[in-house]
Amino acid sequence: MEKYTERCASVLARQGWRHVQNKESLCCSLQAVAKPGMSYSWRSILKGVQVLKKGIIWRVGNGANIKIWKDPSIPKEWTRLPSWPRGMNLQQTVDELVDPGLGTWDEQLVRQTFCQEDAEIILAIPIHTEMDDCVAWHYDKKGIFSVKSAYKVQMEDNRRRSVRGVQGTSAGSSLQKEHWAGIWAMNCPGKIKHFIWRLAHNSLVVRMNLERRGMELDTRCVMCNRLNEDSAHLLFKCKFAKHLCWELGLEEKRQHLSELQNAEETI
């Protein structure tokens, strides 16, 4: 049943691909969301567009239509978005990163704006200032969409979500009743016990968990805006968490907890 659903979504994505080739409707199509009263045909197209978002990439022409921090334009495997900004950034569209006199990347500005890894990738992207920006399919060398490719992308995305889900729920299934009894017997406020219980069950409201439940959002850490925000990252691996633990003299504990695979290992 799951494979049938993914095939249908991939076919619908082809309809969405044909639609977004119309430049006049491109941006609104990619940003559109389902609304009450919307026709069945439009709802079907939007389902296909959701699949497209997992595999499209903007090809840089003059850069005027590509939003730096929202539109996927960096040829990386999954997000195709910048990892995180460096310092204060006023640039909003890609054309602001181009030297208007030379028609090439402003290398100094690019390196000031992005992390080193992203900067190297961006500087290797060819610019065609005489052309308009266009959308391509990232998983094809020629940038051409195919249902077969979209289906593979869908299945791989589902596999990655499933792996994250299994990793997240393994703690709850493996801990024994006496472990939970130990948590509830702790001499601390009830809200702290509840927080620990939710942490062990991987049910904290962190961005990776929200995405796993079907929400579409930026999964990067709300603090460092660098790596995916799961419980382990936010509490033990984020650079801000590291700094706080260091200030509190808890660095050794933090390092130990950050190396654990699940909550059972803390018992």
N, C-alpha and C positions, 0 to 999 in steps of 0.2 A: 504494500500500500504506500509506504514511504517513497519508494522508487517511482511509483506511478505519479505521485504528487509532485515530485521533483521534476519529472519529465514534462508534466503539464506546465509547471512554472517556467521551465526552460523554453517551451514553445511560446508561452505568453511573452517571454523576454524578447523573442524575435519580433513580435508585434511592437513592443516598446522600442526596440532598436530602430525599426523603420520609422517610428514616430519621431524619435529624437534626431533623426537625420535632417529633419526640417529645422533649420537654424532659428526660425522665428518662434518655434515652440520648444526649443531645446532646454533652456534654463528652467522654464516653468514646468516642463515635464519631469525633470529630475528632482524638483523641489515639491512637486504636488503630493498631496495626501488625500486619502479617501474622506468624503464628506457625506452627511446624510442627504439622501435623495439623488446621489450620483448614479448614473446609469450603469447597468451591468457591464457594458462594453468598456467604459472608462475604468471601472473597478478592476477588470481583467487586465487592462493595459498597465494599471498602476502596480499590480502584482508582478508583472513582467519587469517593470522599471526597478522594483526592489531587487530583483535578480541582477539586473544590469549594473546597479550600484556596486555590486561585489566584484565586477570585472572591468568596468570602464576606466579609461585614463584620458586626461586631456593632453593633446599634442600641441606644443607651443608654436604659435605663429607669431603674432605681434604681442601676445600676452595680455591684451586689454580685457578679455572676457574671463580670465582665470583668477579666481580668488585664492590667494596664497594659502590661507589656513583652512579653507573649506573644500576646495575642489581637488580631487586626486590627480596629481600631475607629475609626481616623482616615481619613476619606474622601480618600485620595490614590490616585494611579493604580495603583501596583503593590503595594508592601509593605503599606500601610495600618497600619504600625507606627510608633512614634516614631523619629525619626532618631537621637537620642542623648539621654541624661539630662544634666541640668545639676547638677553637684555630687553630694553624697550624698543618696540618696532612700530613704525608708523606706516610701513608699506602694506597695502591691501591687495593689490593686483600684481600679477607677474610682470607686466610691462614697466612697473616702477623699479624693477631689479635690472633693467636693461640700460646700458649706456646709449643715450639717444644719438650721440655723435657717431659711434662705431657700429651700432646695431648688434652688439654682443653683450654677454653678461657683464655687469659691473662686478668684477671678481671681489674687490674689497668689500663692497656692500653685501654680497652673497655670504661671504665668510663671516661678516659681522652679524648677520641675521640668523644663520642656521648653524646647527652643530656640524662638526667636521665631516661626519659620514654623509649627511644630507647635502652639505655644500659641494662635496666632490661629485656626487651623483648629478646635482643640478648643473654644475659647470660643464658636465659632459653632454648635456642635452642640447641638441642643435636648435637654433632660433631662426625663424623665417619671418622677419618683420614685415615683409611685403604680403604675407598671407594672413588669413583669419585663423584663430584658434579652432580646433575641431576635436570631437570626441572619437576615440578609437577603443578597440577591444584589447585589453592588456595581454590576454593569454593567446594571442595570435601574432606572429611576426609581422604580418601585413596589417594588423589592426582590424581585421574583419571578424565580425560576430558570427558564431555558429551555434546551433542548438546543442550539438554534441559537446562543445567546449563549455557552454553555460551549464549543462548538466553535470559535467565533471567538477566545475567550480562549486556548484550547489552541494554536491555530495562531499567534497573536501571540507567545505564550510561546516556542514552538519557533523562530519567526523571530528573536527576541531572542537566544536561546541560540546559534543558528546564526551570527548576526553576531559575537557574542563569540568563537565558535570560529574563524571565518575570520580575525578580527583577531589572535587569539592564535597561529594557525599560519602566518600569512603570513610571519613572520620566517624560520622554518625552511625554507620552500620557496624563498625568494628569495636567501638567502645562498649564495655560491659556495664551492667546496671550499677555495680559498685563504684565505677568511675563517676557516674552521674551523681550517685549518693554523696561522694566525696566533694563534688562541686557545691551541692546544695547545703552541705554541712559547714562550708567555709565561714569564718567569722568576719563577714564584711557585708555591706549593704546589699539588699536584694537586687538592685539594678546592676550591680557589678557581677553578681552570679548569673543574672540573665544575659549580660553581655558575653561572658565567658562561654555560656551554653550555646549562644548563637554563633560565636566565633568557631567553636568546635564543630558545629553543624554546617559551617560555611553558609550561614543565612543572614550575615550582616548586609546592610544596604550599601554595598560597594558597587562600582560601575560594571565590573565583570559579571557580577551576579544579576544585575538589572538587564544586561545584554542577554544573558543566558535565559532570562524569563521573557524575552521577546522585545524589549525596548530597543529602539534605535538611538544610540547616543555615542559620543566620543568616550572611549573606554580608558583614555589616558588619565593618570593619577591627578586628582583635584589639587594636590599640593605641589608636586614637582612638574606636572604636565609633560612627563617624559615617558614612563612605562605604563603598561596596563595596570589598572587599579583593582587588585584583588586584596583580600584580607592580609595575606602575608606581606605583600608589598607595602600597603598603607601603614601597617603597624611595625614592621621589622626591617624592611629593605629600602624604603624611601629615604632619600638623603636628609629630609627634615626629621624623620623618625630616628635616624642614626645620630643626628646632632643632638636631639633631645635626650636620647638615652645616654649619650656621652656626658652631657651636662649633669644628668642625674646619677651618674656613676653606675649605670646599668648596661654598659656596653658589652660586658662579657655575657650577661643573660640574653641580651638582644641577639648577639651573634649565634649563641646556642639555639635559640628559638627559630632564627631565620634559616637554619640548616635542617630543621625537621621536615618530614614529609607529610605528617598529619598529626591531629591532636592527640592520638593515642600514645605517641612517643613522648609526650610531656608527663604522662602518668608514671 
